[in-house]
């Protein structure tokens, strides 16, 4: 900043650096940077410092003997009050006199973070009142902010979701689904009446509603990591079918919603519907990437239904090979496909083609690791050499692509 004129527009690097420093949670330092106009929006530096301060406080409270008692010590310099109930008030004091939609978006995001720490002190319904403040100033909240709120209610709000209790008791699950949908409906009404957003053709709204009717989904990493364990069992929920129906009437099906449906069928043990929905993409000519195929084989492997795995190997293995050159096979597909073959053919008498492909995928990954280790050792050995002698670089391992040459007689 010394080489730049005072109060001049900051370049992207300086602006990002100032925001990063502010996020560390030191409001005094953020105040100093704001006074120096270190960022193009100095007010954001003060607001971002509240996020960092909250993160540090939550991390410190994890080691406290009494977390609730520890919250009474929450403070932000230079304000004299203490207590976690003042956290959002501290944030609003740093809001500018003429806030922009971005400032209000930060305020809503900060409130959601507070709700995740203490849902009793910061109830999600109070956001309906907060949304009226920018409306009174003639400011329109972006549609993406409502998407953020809806997804938070659907997946992250501790006030409306108890993962362990819902997994054990179906009635608790139904009750919480109802509470989530009722609350989301209030926000959808505000979204439509006060801000003029149409929800019928908004895919993110359908995705959030579908997630609200579901238990948490395992990620691809979770599916592969626990490949030897059975799939968790999810409760059925008829309202998901209604949401899928209305989305199909108003919007084209997206890959994300398609995967939510497919994995949902697997988690509920509806394997006929799982395979039928997957075949639907072939009829519509929709391509699938490596992650989608990895999830497909991982769900089948952990479902451990021999009949359906055999059906999938017969009907969809060649389809996977014909996806095109853009599909790069990876270790996840190899691990999941290997587990499927272990379930249906433990003695290795059948499926020579898929088995050869699995060996190629896993071998490719192991060779990449060996190349990295060899390259590191070569660099270490050549460091003492005189300057000017460059170490030779080993050729990079070519990724294994969709066409796999099968052994003769397979």
C-alpha positions as CSV (number, residue, x, y, z in Angstrom):
1,X,0.0,0.0,0.0
2,X,3.0,2.3,0.5
3,X,3.6,2.4,-3.3
4,X,-0.1,3.2,-4.1
5,X,-1.7,6.7,-3.8
6,X,-3.9,7.1,-0.7
7,X,-7.6,6.2,-1.1
8,X,-7.0,4.9,-4.6
9,X,-8.9,1.8,-5.8
10,X,-7.1,-1.3,-4.6
11,X,-6.1,-4.1,-6.9
12,X,-7.6,-7.6,-6.5
13,X,-4.5,-8.9,-4.6
14,X,-4.5,-6.1,-2.0
15,X,-8.2,-6.3,-1.5
16,X,-8.1,-10.1,-1.0
17,X,-5.2,-9.8,1.4
18,X,-7.0,-7.2,3.5
19,X,-10.2,-9.4,3.7
20,X,-8.1,-12.4,4.7
21,X,-6.5,-10.5,7.5
22,X,-9.9,-9.3,8.7
23,X,-11.2,-12.8,8.7
24,X,-8.6,-13.7,11.3
25,X,-10.9,-12.2,13.9
26,X,-9.0,-9.2,15.2
27,X,-11.5,-6.3,15.0
28,X,-8.9,-3.7,16.0
29,X,-6.7,-4.7,13.1
30,X,-9.7,-4.7,10.8
31,X,-10.6,-1.2,11.9
32,X,-7.1,0.0,11.2
33,X,-7.2,-1.5,7.7
34,X,-10.6,0.0,7.1
35,X,-9.3,3.4,8.1
36,X,-6.4,3.0,5.6
37,X,-8.9,2.0,2.9
38,X,-7.0,-1.3,2.4
39,X,-10.0,-2.7,0.6
40,X,-12.4,-1.3,-1.9
41,X,-15.2,-1.8,0.6
42,X,-13.7,-0.9,4.0
43,X,-16.9,-1.6,5.9
44,X,-16.7,-5.3,4.9
45,X,-13.4,-5.6,6.8
46,X,-15.1,-4.7,10.1
47,X,-18.0,-7.1,9.3
48,X,-15.7,-9.9,8.3
49,X,-13.7,-9.7,11.5
50,X,-16.9,-10.8,13.4
51,X,-16.8,-14.1,11.5
52,X,-13.3,-14.7,12.6
53,X,-13.9,-13.7,16.1
54,X,-16.9,-16.0,16.3
55,X,-14.9,-18.9,14.9
56,X,-12.1,-18.4,17.5
57,X,-14.7,-18.2,20.3
58,X,-16.4,-21.5,19.2
59,X,-13.1,-23.3,18.9
60,X,-12.1,-22.1,22.4
61,X,-15.5,-23.1,23.8
62,X,-15.0,-26.7,22.8
63,X,-12.4,-27.2,25.5
64,X,-14.4,-25.3,28.1
65,X,-15.9,-27.3,31.0
66,X,-19.3,-25.6,30.7
67,X,-20.0,-24.3,27.1
68,X,-23.1,-22.4,28.2
69,X,-21.3,-20.6,31.0
70,X,-18.4,-19.9,28.6
71,X,-20.8,-18.1,26.2
72,X,-21.4,-15.5,28.9
73,X,-17.8,-14.3,28.4
74,X,-18.3,-13.5,24.6
75,X,-17.0,-10.0,23.9
76,X,-15.9,-7.8,21.0
77,X,-13.4,-5.0,21.4
78,X,-14.2,-2.0,21.8
79,X,-17.7,-2.7,23.0
80,X,-18.2,-2.9,26.8
81,X,-21.0,-5.5,26.9
82,X,-20.3,-9.2,27.3
83,X,-22.4,-12.3,26.6
84,X,-23.3,-14.3,23.5
85,X,-26.7,-12.6,23.2
86,X,-24.9,-9.4,22.2
87,X,-23.0,-11.0,19.2
88,X,-25.5,-10.0,16.5
89,X,-25.9,-6.6,18.1
90,X,-22.2,-6.0,17.8
91,X,-22.3,-6.9,14.1
92,X,-25.2,-4.5,13.4
93,X,-23.3,-1.7,15.1
94,X,-20.6,-2.1,12.4
95,X,-23.1,-1.9,9.6
96,X,-22.8,1.2,7.5
97,X,-25.5,3.9,7.5
98,X,-26.2,3.1,3.9
99,X,-25.8,-0.7,3.6
100,X,-25.7,-2.5,0.3
101,X,-27.3,-5.9,-0.5
102,X,-23.8,-7.4,0.1
103,X,-23.7,-6.0,3.6
104,X,-27.2,-7.5,4.4
105,X,-26.1,-10.8,2.9
106,X,-23.2,-10.8,5.3
107,X,-25.6,-10.0,8.2
108,X,-27.8,-12.9,7.3
109,X,-24.9,-15.3,6.9
110,X,-23.5,-14.2,10.3
111,X,-26.9,-14.8,11.9
112,X,-27.0,-18.3,10.5
113,X,-23.6,-19.0,12.0
114,X,-24.9,-17.7,15.4
115,X,-28.0,-20.0,15.1
116,X,-25.7,-23.0,14.6
117,X,-23.9,-22.2,17.8
118,X,-27.0,-21.4,19.9
119,X,-30.3,-22.1,18.3
120,X,-32.2,-21.1,21.5
121,X,-30.8,-17.6,21.5
122,X,-30.9,-17.1,17.8
123,X,-34.0,-18.7,16.4
124,X,-34.2,-19.0,12.7
125,X,-37.7,-17.5,12.5
126,X,-36.2,-14.1,13.6
127,X,-34.6,-13.9,10.1
128,X,-38.1,-13.1,8.8
129,X,-37.9,-9.8,10.8
130,X,-34.3,-9.2,9.7
131,X,-35.3,-9.5,6.0
132,X,-37.8,-6.6,6.5
133,X,-35.0,-4.2,7.4
134,X,-33.5,-4.0,3.9
135,X,-37.0,-3.9,2.4
136,X,-37.7,-0.7,4.5
137,X,-34.6,0.8,3.0
138,X,-35.6,0.0,-0.6
139,X,-32.9,-2.7,-0.9
140,X,-33.7,-6.0,-2.6
141,X,-32.1,-9.2,-1.2
142,X,-30.6,-11.4,-4.0
143,X,-32.4,-14.7,-4.8
144,X,-29.2,-16.6,-3.8
145,X,-29.6,-15.3,-0.2
146,X,-32.9,-17.1,0.1
147,X,-31.3,-20.2,-1.4
148,X,-28.8,-20.0,1.4
149,X,-31.5,-19.7,4.1
150,X,-33.6,-22.5,2.7
151,X,-30.6,-24.9,2.4
152,X,-29.6,-24.0,6.0
153,X,-33.1,-24.9,7.3
154,X,-33.1,-28.1,5.2
155,X,-29.7,-29.4,6.2
156,X,-27.9,-27.5,9.0
157,X,-30.3,-25.9,11.4
158,X,-30.0,-27.6,14.8
159,X,-33.4,-26.2,15.8
160,X,-35.2,-28.3,13.2
161,X,-32.9,-31.4,12.7
162,X,-31.7,-34.1,15.0
163,X,-29.8,-36.6,12.9
164,X,-29.4,-39.3,15.5
165,X,-33.0,-39.2,16.8
166,X,-34.5,-39.1,13.3
167,X,-32.4,-42.1,12.3
168,X,-33.8,-44.2,15.2
169,X,-37.4,-43.0,15.3
170,X,-39.6,-42.6,12.2
171,X,-42.1,-40.4,14.1
172,X,-39.4,-38.0,15.1
173,X,-38.3,-37.9,11.5
174,X,-41.8,-37.1,10.2
175,X,-42.3,-34.4,12.9
176,X,-39.0,-32.7,12.0
177,X,-39.7,-32.9,8.3
178,X,-43.0,-31.2,8.9
179,X,-41.4,-28.4,11.0
180,X,-38.7,-27.8,8.4
181,X,-41.2,-27.6,5.5
182,X,-43.5,-25.2,7.5
183,X,-40.7,-22.9,8.3
184,X,-39.4,-23.0,4.7
185,X,-42.9,-22.1,3.5
186,X,-42.8,-18.9,5.5
187,X,-39.6,-17.9,3.8
188,X,-41.0,-18.8,0.4
189,X,-44.0,-16.6,1.1
190,X,-41.7,-13.7,1.9
191,X,-39.6,-14.5,-1.1
192,X,-42.6,-14.2,-3.3
193,X,-44.7,-11.4,-1.7
194,X,-42.0,-8.9,-0.5
195,X,-39.3,-9.6,-3.1
196,X,-41.2,-10.8,-6.1
197,X,-39.3,-14.0,-6.7
198,X,-41.1,-16.8,-8.5
199,X,-40.4,-20.1,-6.8
200,X,-42.1,-22.4,-9.3
201,X,-39.2,-22.3,-11.8
202,X,-36.4,-22.1,-9.2
203,X,-34.4,-25.3,-9.1
204,X,-32.6,-24.4,-5.9
205,X,-36.0,-24.2,-4.1
206,X,-36.9,-27.8,-5.2
207,X,-33.5,-29.1,-4.2
208,X,-33.8,-27.5,-0.7
209,X,-37.3,-28.9,-0.2
210,X,-36.1,-32.4,-1.3
211,X,-33.2,-32.2,1.2
212,X,-35.6,-31.1,4.0
213,X,-37.6,-34.3,3.4
214,X,-34.4,-36.5,3.6
215,X,-32.0,-37.7,6.1
216,X,-28.3,-36.7,5.5
217,X,-26.8,-38.2,2.4
218,X,-23.3,-39.8,2.5
219,X,-20.7,-38.1,0.3
220,X,-18.7,-39.9,-2.3
221,X,-15.8,-40.0,0.1
222,X,-18.0,-41.6,2.8
223,X,-19.3,-44.2,0.4
224,X,-15.8,-45.2,-0.7
225,X,-14.2,-45.0,2.8
226,X,-16.9,-47.4,4.3
227,X,-17.1,-49.6,1.2
228,X,-17.1,-52.7,3.4
229,X,-20.0,-51.5,5.5
230,X,-23.7,-51.8,4.5
231,X,-25.5,-48.7,3.4
232,X,-27.4,-46.7,6.1
233,X,-31.1,-47.2,5.9
234,X,-33.3,-44.1,5.3
235,X,-37.0,-43.6,6.1
236,X,-39.4,-43.3,3.2
237,X,-41.1,-39.9,2.7
238,X,-43.9,-39.5,0.3
239,X,-43.5,-35.7,0.0
240,X,-40.3,-36.3,-1.9
241,X,-42.3,-37.8,-4.7
242,X,-44.5,-34.7,-4.9
243,X,-41.5,-32.4,-5.0
244,X,-40.0,-34.5,-7.8
245,X,-43.3,-34.4,-9.7
246,X,-43.6,-30.6,-9.5
247,X,-40.0,-30.1,-10.6
248,X,-40.5,-32.4,-13.5
249,X,-43.6,-30.3,-14.5
250,X,-41.7,-27.0,-14.4
251,X,-38.0,-27.6,-15.0
252,X,-35.7,-30.0,-16.8
253,X,-34.1,-32.5,-14.5
254,X,-30.6,-31.5,-13.4
255,X,-27.7,-33.8,-12.6
256,X,-27.8,-32.8,-8.9
257,X,-31.5,-33.6,-8.4
258,X,-31.1,-36.8,-10.4
259,X,-28.4,-38.0,-8.1
260,X,-30.4,-37.0,-5.0
261,X,-33.2,-39.2,-6.3
262,X,-31.0,-42.1,-7.3
263,X,-29.1,-42.2,-4.1
264,X,-32.3,-41.8,-2.1
265,X,-33.7,-44.9,-3.7
266,X,-30.5,-46.8,-2.8
267,X,-30.7,-45.6,0.8
268,X,-34.3,-46.8,1.1
269,X,-33.5,-50.2,-0.4
270,X,-35.6,-49.6,-3.5
271,X,-33.2,-51.2,-6.0
272,X,-35.6,-51.7,-8.8
273,X,-36.4,-48.0,-8.8
274,X,-32.6,-47.3,-8.4
275,X,-31.8,-49.2,-11.6
276,X,-34.9,-48.0,-13.5
277,X,-34.0,-44.3,-12.8
278,X,-30.5,-44.9,-13.9
279,X,-31.6,-46.4,-17.2
280,X,-33.7,-43.3,-17.7
281,X,-30.5,-41.3,-18.5
282,X,-29.7,-43.7,-21.3
283,X,-33.1,-43.2,-22.9
284,X,-32.7,-39.4,-22.7
285,X,-29.1,-39.4,-23.9
286,X,-27.7,-37.8,-20.7
287,X,-24.0,-38.4,-20.0
288,X,-22.6,-39.2,-16.6
289,X,-19.2,-38.3,-15.3
290,X,-16.7,-40.3,-13.2
291,X,-18.1,-39.3,-9.8
292,X,-21.6,-40.2,-10.8
293,X,-20.4,-43.7,-11.9
294,X,-18.4,-44.1,-8.7
295,X,-21.5,-43.3,-6.6
296,X,-23.5,-45.8,-8.7
297,X,-21.2,-48.7,-8.2
298,X,-20.5,-47.8,-4.5
299,X,-24.2,-47.8,-3.7
300,X,-24.6,-51.2,-5.3
301,X,-21.5,-52.6,-3.6
302,X,-22.7,-51.5,-0.2
303,X,-26.2,-52.6,-0.9
304,X,-24.8,-56.2,-1.4
305,X,-27.8,-57.4,-3.5
306,X,-26.3,-60.0,-5.8
307,X,-29.2,-59.9,-8.3
308,X,-29.1,-56.2,-8.8
309,X,-25.3,-56.0,-9.0
310,X,-25.4,-58.7,-11.7
311,X,-28.1,-56.7,-13.5
312,X,-26.0,-53.6,-13.3
313,X,-22.9,-55.3,-14.6
314,X,-24.8,-56.7,-17.5
315,X,-26.7,-53.6,-18.5
316,X,-24.5,-50.7,-17.5
317,X,-20.8,-51.7,-17.5
318,X,-20.6,-51.4,-21.3
319,X,-22.6,-48.2,-21.1
320,X,-19.9,-46.8,-18.8
321,X,-17.2,-47.7,-21.3
322,X,-19.1,-45.9,-24.1
323,X,-19.5,-42.6,-22.1
324,X,-16.8,-41.0,-24.3
325,X,-13.3,-39.7,-24.1
326,X,-14.1,-37.1,-21.4
327,X,-14.7,-39.8,-18.8
328,X,-11.5,-40.5,-17.0
329,X,-11.6,-43.6,-14.8
330,X,-10.3,-43.2,-11.3
331,X,-9.5,-45.1,-8.1
332,X,-13.0,-44.5,-6.7
333,X,-14.7,-46.4,-9.6
334,X,-12.1,-49.1,-9.3
335,X,-12.7,-49.6,-5.5
336,X,-16.5,-49.6,-5.9
337,X,-16.5,-51.9,-8.9
338,X,-14.0,-54.3,-7.2
339,X,-16.4,-54.6,-4.2
340,X,-19.3,-55.4,-6.6
341,X,-17.3,-58.2,-8.2
342,X,-16.3,-59.5,-4.8
343,X,-19.9,-59.8,-3.8
344,X,-21.2,-61.6,-6.9
345,X,-18.1,-63.5,-8.0
346,X,-15.7,-64.1,-5.0
347,X,-14.0,-67.0,-6.8
348,X,-13.2,-64.9,-9.9
349,X,-14.8,-67.2,-12.4
350,X,-16.9,-64.6,-14.3
351,X,-16.7,-61.0,-15.4
352,X,-13.2,-61.1,-16.8
353,X,-13.6,-57.8,-18.6
354,X,-14.7,-55.7,-15.6
355,X,-12.1,-57.5,-13.4
356,X,-9.3,-56.6,-15.8
357,X,-10.6,-53.0,-15.9
358,X,-10.5,-52.8,-12.1
359,X,-6.9,-54.0,-12.0
360,X,-6.0,-51.4,-14.6
361,X,-7.6,-48.6,-12.5
362,X,-6.0,-49.6,-9.2
363,X,-2.7,-50.3,-10.9
364,X,-2.7,-46.9,-12.5
365,X,-3.2,-45.3,-9.1
366,X,-0.4,-47.3,-7.5
367,X,1.9,-46.5,-10.4
368,X,1.2,-42.8,-10.0
369,X,2.1,-43.0,-6.3
370,X,5.3,-44.9,-7.2
371,X,6.2,-42.2,-9.8
372,X,5.8,-39.5,-7.2
373,X,8.0,-41.3,-4.7
374,X,10.6,-42.0,-7.4
375,X,10.5,-38.4,-8.5
376,X,11.0,-37.2,-4.9
377,X,14.0,-39.5,-4.3
378,X,15.6,-38.4,-7.6
379,X,15.3,-34.7,-6.7
380,X,16.8,-35.4,-3.3
381,X,19.7,-37.3,-4.9
382,X,20.4,-34.6,-7.5
383,X,20.4,-31.7,-5.1
384,X,24.2,-31.9,-4.4
385,X,25.0,-31.9,-8.2
386,X,26.6,-28.8,-9.6
387,X,24.4,-26.1,-10.9
388,X,23.3,-26.4,-14.5
389,X,22.6,-30.2,-14.3
390,X,18.8,-30.5,-14.3
391,X,17.3,-33.7,-13.0
392,X,15.4,-35.7,-15.5
393,X,11.6,-35.7,-15.1
394,X,9.8,-39.0,-15.2
395,X,6.9,-38.9,-17.7
396,X,3.5,-38.4,-16.2
397,X,1.2,-41.3,-15.9
398,X,-1.5,-41.0,-18.6
399,X,-4.9,-41.1,-17.1
400,X,-6.9,-44.3,-17.8
401,X,-9.7,-43.2,-20.1
402,X,-13.1,-44.7,-21.0
403,X,-11.9,-47.3,-23.5
404,X,-10.2,-50.2,-21.8
405,X,-8.6,-52.9,-23.9
406,X,-9.8,-56.2,-22.5
407,X,-7.7,-59.4,-22.6
408,X,-8.2,-61.8,-25.4
409,X,-10.7,-64.5,-24.7
410,X,-12.5,-62.4,-22.0
